[in-house]
Amino acid sequence: MGLGGVGMVNLFVNGEGMRGGRVHPTIAGYPFLGEVRTAARYRFYSVRDEFPALQVAEDGGAEIAGELYDVPLDVIAERFLPAEPPELELTVVELSDGSYALAVALRAGESGWHREITEYGGWRAYRE
């Protein structure tokens, strides 16, 4: 049973959840709050060249581009997360303005298997 608008939270997406991505339909009906960037404390990876993944940087890191949506928690749990790849898990990320949002990020221990693309600063820039 859905909560219908109750429990709305900010959801940061940086790959297939963005407009035009294959996961976007799971959140497309909810308010788009704008294009945003993470704080400069993340590394960014391409997983099998199919989707991107954030990970908190042990050192360094960069701002990563994405989009912010206002989405009910039940939609995140019941529709968005099941559409995400198993290499990703729900977390909280810091945005460049110092606020926080829910997001999916690379599971711990996964970074050694994937191509780092931090220097591109975002999935769209990497795909171009």
N, C-alpha and C positions, 0 to 999 in steps of 0.2 A: 504494500500500500504506500503510495507516494505521499510526501508531505505537502505538496502543492506550493510553493513559494516560501514555506517556513524553513528556516535554517539556511538561508542564502549565504554563500561565502565567495570570496574572490578566488578564481581559478586561473593560474598562469599556464598557458600552453605555448610550446615553442617548436612544434613539429607538425604532425598529422592532425592535431587538434585545432590548428589555425585554419582560418578561412581557406577553403579549397582543398583541405586535407581529408583523408579518408575517415578520420575519427571525428571530424568537425560536426557531422550531422547529429551526434549525440548531445551537443550543446548549442547548436545553431539557433534555437528558439529563445535563448536567454540573452540578457543585455550584454552587448559588447562595450567594454569600458575603455578600450583604446589599445594602441600599440605601446608597449612598455619594454623596459630592460631590467635584467636582474642587477643586483649589486655586483661589483667587480670581484667576486670570490668564487666563481664557478669555472669548471672545465667543461668542454662540450665534445661529445663523441658521435660518430656515425656508426650505427649498429647495422651491419650487413648492407650498408648503403640503402636501408629501407626506412629508417626513422632515426631521429636524434635522441641523445640522452644527456642530461645535465649531471654533474657530480660536483660536490663541494671540493674546492681545491685545497690540497694540503699546504701549498705555497703558491703564490701568484694568483692566477685566475683572471677572468675578464667578465665584462658585462655581456649578457646574451640576450638577443632580441626575442620578443614574443608578443603574445596578445593576452589581454586580461578580460575575463568574463565574470558575471555575477550569476552563480549557478546554485541551485538547491543541493544540499548534501545528499539527498536521496538519489538525485540524478547522477551525481559523481559516483556514488556507490553502486547503483543498479545499471547504469548505461555507459558512463565514461570509462571507469576502471576496467570493466570486462572487455572493452574494445582495445585496451592498451596491451602491448606485448609483455610477455612474462619477465623480460629483463628489467622492467621498470616497476617502481613501487611509489606509493603515495608519500609525499613529504611536504615540508614547508620551505619555501624559498624567500630570501630577502630581495626586495626590489630596489632599484637604484634610488628611489626617494625615501628609503628607510622603512617602508611598510612591508608587510608580509602577505603571502598568498599560498594557497595549496598548489601543488604541482606534482608531476611524476618525475622521478629521477632514476638514474642507473642504480641498481641494487649494489650494495657493498661488494667489493671484490670482482666486479665485472669489467673495470676499466682496462685491464691488461689485454683484453680480447678484441678491443674495438679501436677504430682509427680516430685519433684525436683531431678535431676540427675547430678547436677554440679560436684559432686565428681568424676564422671567417665571421665570428660574432653572431651567427644565426643560421638557421636551417635554410632559409630562402637564399641567402648569400652563398652558402655552400653549394646548393643545388644549381645555381646559375653558373 
